[in-house]
Amino acid sequence: MNRKAADIHSGSSFDSFLEEEGMQEEVISAATKRVLAWQFEQEMARQQMTKRAMAAELKTSRSQLDRLLDPDNTAVSLEALARAAHVLGKRLVFEMADQEPHRHTRKSGKPRPAMRKPTAPAAAPATKRTRTQAR
């Protein structure tokens, strides 16, 4: 393989490929659901909870629980996921994170204005005086 052929893919990544193909959000969503389904299965096994018992705790059918646990089914509500986590004594934690810097451009090609990070609240003023302050 000559040097020019190797440079064609230099600097590209799987993320940029998915973005170019318009599949990035779909792939991330599917991967997230797979991880959640795996975590539910692992916790159910750790607690020795059967699918029948889990469905009864959720007050739903076994087939509905199977859809919730299906790693390929991304059409599950956050409410259903949160209820399932609660039954297992867990809670779901979500966060929104910044995208990579090169994705912060508008369709016009102009960069978006930078978002300011929230600052910590200022420390409350001291209410008690120290001995040196009282004199």
Secondary structure, DSSP 8 states (H G I E B T S, - for coil): --HHHHHTTTT--HHHHHHHTT-HHHHHHHHHHHHHHHHHHHHHHHTT--HHHHHHHHTS-HHHHHHHH-TT-----HHHHHHHHHHTT-----------GGG-B-TTS-B----------------S--HHHH-
